[in-house]
Amino acid sequence: MTTNGAAGNAGNIQQFTLDNGLRLVTAPAATGQVAAVNLWYGVGSRFEFPGRTGFAHLFEHLMFQGSGNVAKGEHFDAIERLGGEINASTSTDRTNYFETVPEHALDIALWLEADRLATLRDGMTQEVLDNQRDVVKNERRQRYDNMPYGTRLERILRLGYPEGHPYHHPIIGSMDDLDAADLEYVLSFHRSHYGPDNLVLTVVSNLDPADVHERVKRYFGGIPKRDVIAEAPDPSLEGPIGGPLREDVTENVPAAAVFLGYRVGEYGSREFDIMHLTSAILGEGQGSRLYRRLVVERGIAADDGGAAADVLPFRYTPSLMLLSMIAREGVGGDVLEEAMLEEIATIADGVSEEEVERARAVLERDHLQTLSSPSGLADALGSHTQLFDDPELAYTWPQRWADITPEEIAAHAKRLLTAENRLAVRFDPEHQE
């Protein structure tokens, strides 16, 4: 077992490592009488190979379908009967399971999580696999195929990363790949990715960290490490996108929409931080350049209340800075796209210190809001432990923006916000005057 802490807010963090490799992080909750349990497994869609896509996301569903000692649906029922909240999510770099329960129910949550880690394969059948494949297909139809602009990210990833690259395909994967999978492959996927040595378990509560550690040892300590450790395909990538690349889509959408992407540094790099700040200057909130110019002054973009810019935070490959806007009624996609490109180009000419300060405030506000709930704090701690082996970053991340200068932003924009490094996905309505 190893332990360590740090000063300030981060000094409240305690870390423990079990003999089987499980990493436990604890921190106090701002609100009492609840315990937030968060599990980050180091497996996401980047571990999938062509012809074998969609399995990380499939397991987000399968993990709730019963194990050696828990029947189908009982995990959800047990937590919800206690008044708790429970869910899961999948990304390129991890699969995350989380629940918030009353403190007195922590043992139940830990036992349920340990049981499905240790015995999920005992409860896996062909019937369960077939059923969850159908659930994923239905999710695909609802969230991607039958939603306006629903396939935008899938198209963006195809343009941003070459075929065969582990970030080329969407997290939901290929339905053909899932259909072709047999039960033995599904069992082997769990065997090679789901082990305590690939898990960061975070508990945010007001319980004594030593007490939490003893409980985790009781439930998880006897689970052996993985026999085989899976390797991800090579994610390395250098240089610009090779653009301008584009895909034009004509569909039954309410208005034209433009989605632009630029390849930037990997999550955790200085370049990522600079471009994250740049994205906030361009498209975060009503004080951003794109909002002021295209929504307020020119009136050509819709005010949909959402962010027009963000950065997809990929840890192991160059990230993507995305800028998106929907045209106002009567405005064509060509007009909107040209206006967006004009405004993006102005960043290379310089930004003011006031704009940088505003962007810092926006990003810091969003970060602190994430930490304000026990569940959000647990997720942030697990994230920074799994991706950077440093949970203290959950508290100190805003410091990374503090010394970024207007000159750095302009220099990076001049190098990265170029046609050679640009992709565009355009949606136009089927019937447009």
C-alpha positions as CSV (number, residue, x, y, z in Angstrom):
1,M,0.0,0.0,0.0
2,T,1.2,3.5,-0.7
3,T,-0.3,6.8,0.5
4,N,0.4,10.5,-0.1
5,G,-1.3,13.9,0.2
6,A,-0.6,17.5,-0.7
7,A,-1.0,21.0,0.6
8,G,-4.1,23.3,0.3
9,N,-7.3,21.9,-1.1
10,A,-5.3,19.1,-2.7
11,G,-4.0,18.2,0.8
12,N,-7.4,16.7,1.5
13,I,-6.8,14.1,-1.1
14,Q,-5.7,10.6,0.0
15,Q,-4.3,8.0,-2.3
16,F,-4.0,4.2,-1.7
17,T,-2.9,1.4,-4.0
18,L,-4.0,-2.1,-3.2
19,D,-1.7,-5.1,-3.8
20,N,-3.7,-6.0,-7.0
21,G,-3.0,-2.6,-8.5
22,L,-6.4,-0.8,-7.8
23,R,-5.8,2.9,-7.2
24,L,-8.1,4.4,-4.6
25,V,-8.6,8.2,-4.2
26,T,-10.6,9.8,-1.4
27,A,-11.6,13.4,-0.7
28,P,-14.1,15.1,1.6
29,A,-17.5,16.0,0.3
30,A,-18.7,19.7,0.5
31,T,-22.2,18.3,1.5
32,G,-22.5,15.8,4.2
33,Q,-24.4,12.4,4.4
34,V,-23.6,11.4,0.8
35,A,-20.9,9.3,-0.8
36,A,-20.0,9.6,-4.4
37,V,-18.4,6.5,-5.9
38,N,-16.7,6.8,-9.2
39,L,-14.8,4.2,-11.2
40,W,-12.6,5.0,-14.2
41,Y,-11.5,2.0,-16.2
42,G,-8.7,2.6,-18.6
43,V,-10.5,1.4,-21.6
44,G,-12.3,3.4,-24.3
45,S,-12.9,3.3,-28.0
46,R,-9.2,3.9,-28.7
47,F,-8.5,0.3,-27.7
48,E,-10.7,-0.9,-30.6
49,F,-9.3,-2.2,-34.0
50,P,-11.0,-1.9,-37.4
51,G,-13.6,-4.6,-37.6
52,R,-13.9,-4.7,-33.8
53,T,-15.4,-1.3,-32.9
54,G,-18.1,-0.3,-30.4
55,F,-17.2,-2.8,-27.7
56,A,-16.1,-0.3,-25.0
57,H,-19.5,1.4,-25.3
58,L,-21.3,-2.0,-25.4
59,F,-19.7,-2.9,-22.1
60,E,-21.2,0.3,-20.6
61,H,-24.5,-1.5,-21.1
62,L,-23.4,-5.1,-20.4
63,M,-22.1,-4.1,-16.9
64,F,-25.7,-3.5,-15.8
65,Q,-27.1,-6.8,-17.1
66,G,-26.2,-9.1,-14.2
67,S,-23.2,-10.8,-12.8
68,G,-22.4,-13.9,-10.8
69,N,-24.4,-12.7,-7.8
70,V,-26.6,-9.9,-9.1
71,A,-29.5,-10.5,-11.5
72,K,-30.2,-8.3,-14.5
73,G,-31.4,-4.8,-13.5
74,E,-30.8,-5.4,-9.8
75,H,-27.7,-3.1,-9.7
76,F,-29.9,-0.1,-10.8
77,D,-32.7,-1.2,-8.5
78,A,-30.6,-1.5,-5.4
79,I,-29.1,2.0,-5.8
80,E,-32.3,3.7,-6.7
81,R,-34.2,2.1,-3.8
82,L,-31.8,3.8,-1.5
83,G,-32.5,7.2,-3.1
84,G,-29.2,7.1,-4.9
85,E,-28.3,8.1,-8.5
86,I,-26.4,5.9,-10.9
87,N,-25.1,6.0,-14.4
88,A,-22.2,5.4,-16.8
89,S,-20.5,6.8,-19.8
90,T,-17.9,5.9,-22.4
91,S,-15.3,8.0,-24.2
92,T,-12.2,7.5,-26.4
93,D,-9.9,7.1,-23.4
94,R,-12.0,5.5,-20.6
95,T,-15.3,3.9,-19.4
96,N,-16.8,5.5,-16.3
97,Y,-19.3,4.1,-13.8
98,F,-20.6,6.2,-11.0
99,E,-23.2,6.4,-8.3
100,T,-24.1,8.8,-5.4
101,V,-25.6,7.2,-2.4
102,P,-26.3,8.0,1.3
103,E,-23.1,7.5,3.3
104,H,-24.6,4.5,5.1
105,A,-25.1,2.7,1.8
106,L,-21.4,3.0,0.7
107,D,-20.9,-0.7,1.4
108,I,-23.7,-1.7,-0.9
109,A,-22.3,0.4,-3.7
110,L,-18.8,-1.0,-3.3
111,W,-20.0,-4.6,-3.1
112,L,-22.1,-4.2,-6.3
113,E,-19.1,-2.7,-8.2
114,A,-16.7,-5.3,-7.0
115,D,-19.1,-8.1,-7.8
116,R,-19.6,-7.1,-11.5
117,L,-15.8,-6.5,-11.9
118,A,-15.0,-10.0,-10.5
119,T,-18.0,-12.0,-11.8
120,L,-19.6,-10.3,-14.8
121,R,-18.5,-13.1,-17.1
122,D,-20.4,-15.6,-14.9
123,G,-23.7,-13.8,-15.8
124,M,-22.9,-13.2,-19.4
125,T,-25.0,-15.2,-21.9
126,Q,-25.8,-15.1,-25.6
127,E,-29.3,-13.8,-24.8
128,V,-27.9,-10.8,-22.8
129,L,-25.4,-10.0,-25.6
130,D,-28.1,-10.1,-28.3
131,N,-30.4,-8.0,-26.2
132,Q,-27.9,-5.3,-25.5
133,R,-26.8,-5.2,-29.2
134,D,-30.3,-4.3,-30.0
135,V,-30.3,-1.6,-27.3
136,V,-27.2,0.0,-28.8
137,K,-28.7,-0.1,-32.3
138,N,-31.8,1.7,-31.0
139,E,-29.5,4.3,-29.2
140,R,-27.8,4.8,-32.6
141,R,-31.1,5.4,-34.3
142,Q,-32.3,7.8,-31.6
143,R,-29.1,9.8,-30.9
144,Y,-27.4,9.7,-34.3
145,D,-29.4,8.8,-37.3
146,N,-32.8,10.3,-36.5
147,M,-31.6,13.5,-34.8
148,P,-30.8,16.7,-36.7
149,Y,-27.0,17.0,-37.2
150,G,-26.7,13.8,-35.1
151,T,-23.9,12.3,-37.2
152,R,-21.7,15.4,-37.1
153,L,-19.1,14.0,-34.7
154,E,-18.9,10.8,-36.5
155,R,-18.1,12.7,-39.8
156,I,-15.7,15.1,-38.0
157,L,-13.7,12.2,-36.6
158,R,-13.5,10.5,-40.0
159,L,-12.0,13.7,-41.5
160,G,-9.8,14.5,-38.5
161,Y,-8.1,11.1,-38.2
162,P,-7.0,8.8,-40.9
163,E,-8.6,5.4,-41.5
164,G,-7.2,2.8,-39.2
165,H,-6.3,5.4,-36.5
166,P,-7.9,4.5,-33.1
167,Y,-9.7,7.9,-33.0
168,H,-11.1,7.6,-36.5
169,H,-14.4,5.9,-35.6
170,P,-17.2,7.0,-33.2
171,I,-17.5,5.7,-29.7
172,I,-20.8,3.9,-30.5
173,G,-18.9,2.0,-33.2
174,S,-20.1,0.0,-36.1
175,M,-23.3,-1.9,-36.0
176,D,-21.9,-4.4,-38.4
177,D,-18.9,-5.0,-36.1
178,L,-21.2,-5.6,-33.1
179,D,-23.4,-7.9,-35.1
180,A,-20.3,-10.0,-36.1
181,A,-19.1,-10.4,-32.5
182,D,-19.4,-13.7,-30.8
183,L,-19.8,-14.3,-27.1
184,E,-16.3,-15.5,-26.6
185,Y,-14.8,-12.3,-28.0
186,V,-17.1,-10.3,-25.6
187,L,-15.9,-12.4,-22.7
188,S,-12.2,-11.9,-23.7
189,F,-12.8,-8.1,-24.0
190,H,-13.9,-8.0,-20.3
191,R,-11.0,-10.3,-19.3
192,S,-8.3,-8.1,-20.9
193,H,-9.7,-4.7,-19.9
194,Y,-11.6,-5.1,-16.7
195,G,-9.2,-5.7,-13.9
196,P,-8.4,-3.9,-10.6
197,D,-5.0,-3.0,-12.1
198,N,-6.8,-0.9,-14.8
199,L,-9.1,0.9,-12.3
200,V,-9.1,4.1,-10.5
201,L,-11.8,4.1,-7.7
202,T,-12.7,7.5,-6.2
203,V,-14.9,8.0,-3.1
204,V,-15.9,11.5,-2.1
205,S,-17.5,11.5,1.4
206,N,-17.0,12.7,4.9
207,L,-16.0,9.3,6.1
208,D,-12.5,8.7,7.4
209,P,-10.2,7.9,4.4
210,A,-8.7,5.0,6.4
211,D,-12.2,3.6,6.9
212,V,-12.9,3.9,3.2
213,H,-9.6,2.2,2.4
214,E,-10.5,-0.7,4.6
215,R,-13.9,-1.1,3.0
216,V,-12.4,-1.1,-0.5
217,K,-9.8,-3.7,0.5
218,R,-12.6,-5.9,1.9
219,Y,-14.6,-5.9,-1.4
220,F,-11.9,-5.4,-4.1
221,G,-8.7,-6.7,-2.5
222,G,-9.3,-10.4,-3.4
223,I,-9.9,-9.7,-7.1
224,P,-6.8,-10.8,-9.1
225,K,-5.0,-8.6,-11.6
226,R,-5.6,-9.3,-15.3
227,D,-3.7,-12.2,-16.9
228,V,-3.4,-10.4,-20.2
229,I,-3.1,-6.6,-20.6
230,A,-4.6,-5.3,-23.8
231,E,-2.6,-2.9,-25.9
232,A,-4.2,0.0,-27.8
233,P,-3.4,0.6,-31.5
234,D,-0.7,3.2,-32.1
235,P,-2.4,6.7,-31.7
236,S,0.6,8.8,-32.7
237,L,0.0,11.5,-35.3
238,E,2.0,14.5,-36.5
239,G,1.4,17.5,-38.5
240,P,-1.8,19.2,-39.7
241,I,-4.9,17.6,-40.9
242,G,-3.9,17.9,-44.6
243,G,-6.8,20.2,-45.4
244,P,-8.9,21.8,-46.2
245,L,-11.0,18.7,-45.9
246,R,-14.8,18.8,-46.0
247,E,-18.0,16.8,-46.1
248,D,-21.2,18.4,-47.3
249,V,-24.4,16.7,-46.1
250,T,-27.9,17.4,-47.4
251,E,-30.5,16.1,-44.9
252,N,-33.8,16.9,-43.3
253,V,-32.4,19.5,-40.9
254,P,-34.1,22.8,-39.9
255,A,-31.3,25.1,-41.0
256,A,-27.8,25.1,-42.4
257,A,-25.1,24.3,-39.8
258,V,-21.3,24.6,-40.0
259,F,-18.9,22.5,-38.0
260,L,-15.2,23.4,-38.3
261,G,-12.3,21.5,-36.7
262,Y,-8.6,22.1,-36.2
263,R,-6.0,19.6,-35.0
264,V,-4.3,20.9,-31.8
265,G,-2.1,19.4,-29.0
266,E,-3.0,16.4,-26.9
267,Y,-4.9,17.0,-23.7
268,G,-2.4,18.0,-21.0
269,S,0.0,19.8,-23.3
270,R,0.7,23.6,-23.2
271,E,-0.6,23.8,-26.8
272,F,-3.9,22.3,-25.7
273,D,-4.3,24.8,-22.9
274,I,-3.6,27.7,-25.2
275,M,-6.1,26.6,-27.8
276,H,-8.7,25.8,-25.1
277,L,-8.4,29.5,-24.1
278,T,-8.6,30.5,-27.7
279,S,-11.8,28.5,-28.2
280,A,-13.3,30.4,-25.3
281,I,-12.3,33.7,-26.8
282,L,-14.0,32.6,-30.1
283,G,-17.1,30.8,-29.0
284,E,-17.8,30.5,-25.3
285,G,-20.7,32.7,-24.2
286,Q,-22.3,36.0,-25.2
287,G,-19.0,37.9,-24.9
288,S,-17.2,35.7,-27.4
289,R,-16.2,36.9,-30.9
290,L,-18.4,34.6,-32.9
291,Y,-21.5,35.4,-30.8
292,R,-20.9,39.2,-30.9
293,R,-20.2,39.3,-34.6
294,L,-22.4,36.7,-36.1
295,V,-25.4,36.5,-33.7
296,V,-25.7,40.1,-32.4
297,E,-24.1,42.4,-35.0
298,R,-24.8,40.6,-38.3
299,G,-27.7,38.4,-37.2
300,I,-26.8,35.5,-39.5
301,A,-26.3,32.8,-36.8
302,A,-29.0,31.4,-34.4
303,D,-28.7,32.1,-30.7
304,D,-29.1,28.5,-29.5
305,G,-27.8,29.2,-26.0
306,G,-24.9,26.7,-26.4
307,A,-21.2,27.1,-26.8
308,A,-20.0,27.6,-30.3
309,A,-16.5,26.4,-29.6
310,D,-14.8,23.7,-27.5
311,V,-11.8,21.3,-27.7
312,L,-12.2,17.5,-27.7
313,P,-9.7,16.5,-25.0
314,F,-7.9,13.5,-26.4
315,R,-5.1,12.4,-24.1
316,Y,-3.1,10.2,-26.4
317,T,-3.3,11.8,-29.8
318,P,-3.8,15.4,-31.1
319,S,-7.1,16.9,-29.9
320,L,-9.6,18.7,-32.0
321,M,-10.7,22.3,-31.6
322,L,-14.3,22.5,-32.8
323,L,-16.3,25.6,-33.8
324,S,-20.0,25.2,-34.7
325,M,-22.9,27.5,-35.6
326,I,-26.4,27.1,-36.9
327,A,-27.7,29.6,-39.5
328,R,-30.6,31.9,-38.7
329,E,-33.7,31.4,-40.8
330,G,-33.2,32.5,-44.4
331,V,-29.4,32.5,-44.2
332,G,-27.5,30.0,-46.4
333,G,-24.6,27.8,-45.3
334,D,-22.1,29.5,-47.6
335,V,-22.7,32.9,-45.9
336,L,-22.4,31.4,-42.4
337,E,-19.3,29.4,-43.2
338,E,-17.5,32.3,-44.8
339,A,-18.3,34.6,-41.9
340,M,-17.0,32.1,-39.4
341,L,-13.8,31.7,-41.3
342,E,-13.3,35.4,-41.4
343,E,-13.8,35.8,-37.7
344,I,-11.5,32.8,-36.9
345,A,-8.8,34.4,-39.0
346,T,-8.8,37.6,-36.8
347,I,-7.3,35.7,-33.9
348,A,-3.9,35.5,-35.6
349,D,-4.0,39.4,-35.8
350,G,-4.1,39.6,-32.1
351,V,-6.3,39.4,-29.0
352,S,-6.6,41.8,-26.1
353,E,-5.7,41.1,-22.5
354,E,-9.3,41.8,-21.6
355,E,-10.4,39.0,-23.9
356,V,-7.9,36.6,-22.4
357,E,-9.1,37.5,-18.9
358,R,-12.7,36.9,-19.8
359,A,-11.8,33.5,-21.3
360,R,-9.9,32.5,-18.2
361,A,-12.9,33.4,-16.1
362,V,-15.3,31.4,-18.3
363,L,-13.1,28.3,-18.2
364,E,-12.4,28.6,-14.5
365,R,-16.1,29.0,-13.7
366,D,-17.0,25.9,-15.7
367,H,-14.2,24.0,-13.9
368,L,-15.3,25.0,-10.4
369,Q,-18.9,24.2,-11.2
370,T,-17.8,20.7,-12.0
371,L,-16.1,20.4,-8.6
372,S,-19.1,21.8,-6.7
373,S,-20.9,18.5,-6.3
374,P,-19.6,15.3,-4.7
375,S,-20.2,13.4,-8.0
376,G,-18.5,16.0,-10.1
377,L,-15.5,16.2,-7.8
378,A,-15.2,12.4,-7.7
379,D,-15.2,12.3,-11.5
380,A,-12.6,15.0,-11.8
381,L,-10.3,13.3,-9.3
382,G,-10.7,9.9,-11.1
383,S,-10.1,11.6,-14.5
384,H,-6.8,13.2,-13.5
385,T,-5.6,10.1,-11.7
386,Q,-6.4,7.8,-14.6
387,L,-5.0,10.1,-17.4
388,F,-2.2,11.9,-15.6
389,D,-1.6,9.9,-12.4
390,D,-2.1,13.2,-10.5
391,P,-5.5,13.7,-8.7
392,E,-4.4,17.1,-7.4
393,L,-4.8,18.5,-10.9
394,A,-8.5,18.5,-10.3
395,Y,-7.9,21.5,-8.0
396,T,-5.0,23.2,-9.7
397,W,-6.0,22.9,-13.4
398,P,-7.0,26.6,-13.7
399,Q,-3.4,27.6,-12.9
400,R,-2.5,26.3,-16.3
401,W,-4.3,29.2,-18.0
402,A,-2.9,31.9,-15.7
403,D,0.3,32.8,-17.6
404,I,-0.9,32.3,-21.2
405,T,-0.3,35.6,-23.0
406,P,-2.2,37.3,-25.9
407,E,1.0,36.9,-27.9
408,E,1.1,33.1,-27.4
409,I,-2.5,32.9,-28.5
410,A,-1.9,34.9,-31.7
411,A,1.2,32.8,-32.6
412,H,-0.6,29.5,-32.1
413,A,-3.6,30.7,-34.1
414,K,-1.3,31.8,-37.0
415,R,0.2,28.3,-37.0
416,L,-2.9,26.1,-36.3
417,L,-6.0,27.9,-37.5
418,T,-5.1,27.5,-41.1
419,A,-6.7,25.9,-44.2
420,E,-4.1,23.2,-44.2
421,N,-5.2,22.2,-40.7
422,R,-8.9,22.6,-41.2
423,L,-11.9,20.2,-41.6
424,A,-15.5,21.3,-42.3
425,V,-18.7,19.4,-42.1
426,R,-21.7,21.3,-43.5
427,F,-25.3,20.4,-43.2
428,D,-27.8,22.0,-45.6
429,P,-31.6,21.5,-45.5
430,E,-33.1,19.3,-48.2
431,H,-35.6,22.0,-49.2
432,Q,-34.0,25.5,-49.0
433,E,-35.0,28.6,-50.9
